[in-house]
Structure formats: structure tokens, C-alpha cells
Amino acid sequence: MSIIEQRYFLETLLAFEDGGKSFNELLRELKISPGTLSRRIKDLKKLGLVEPFLAEEEITKAKYRLTPKGADIVSLAKNAKEAIAEIDDKLKE
């Protein structure tokens, strides 16, 4: 199984589209188990798609954000989702 097919991989990656988020913010948004989220973040970091950082307003709280490579992949993933939705609509006609 490719990494992109792993459960919650794309959902986790796309959650960073609107900016950096903490682990707990991601948990609330994605509604997945902490263990699964931890594995997905580890995968994303290993691939160079997200990076940890300290937010200026909360320097004691680590957050994660997209790297430039991650932003490129998010753009491709969004285009793919839109294409799949368009195909689905056409199949329903």
C-alpha cells in the first residue's frame, strides 16, 4: 500500500491548508485517535511535507505547518479531489 493510501493521510495533510495547527487542534478537527494522528504527522514530517514550529503567540506550544513541498502536494491533492468530484458528477448524469 502506498503511503497516500494510508488511512487519514490526505485528510491530515489537507488540514494544514489554512495554516499551522497544534496536535490538539488537529485532533479536534479530524476526529481521529491520537495514535493515528501521531503516525500521520510522523509520516508527513519524514516526507518533508510538514515541519514543527513554535508560534509567536504561544512559544511553549509546538505547532506544525506545511513546507513548500507540502504546499505543492496539497495543491495537487486538491486538484485531484476536484477532478474526482467532477468525474463522479458526470457518472451520475
Rosetta blueprint (number, residue, H / E / L):
1 M L
2 S L
3 I H
4 I H
5 E H
6 Q L
7 R L
8 Y L
9 F H
10 L H
11 E H
12 T H
13 L H
14 L H
15 A L
16 F L
17 E L
18 D L
19 G L
20 G L
21 K E
22 S L
23 F H
24 N H
25 E H
26 L H
27 L H
28 R H
29 E H
30 L H
31 K L
32 I L
33 S L
34 P H
35 G H
36 T H
37 L H
38 S H
39 R H
40 R H
41 I H
42 K H
43 D H
44 L H
45 K H
46 K H
47 L L
48 G L
49 L L
50 V E
51 E E
52 P E
53 F E
54 L E
55 A L
56 E H
57 E H
58 E H
59 I L
60 T L
61 K L
62 A E
63 K E
64 Y E
65 R E
66 L E
67 T L
68 P H
69 K H
70 G H
71 A H
72 D H
73 I H
74 V H
75 S H
76 L H
77 A H
78 K H
79 N H
80 A H
81 K H
82 E H
83 A H
84 I H
85 A H
86 E H
87 I H
88 D H
89 D H
90 K H
91 L H
92 K H
93 E L
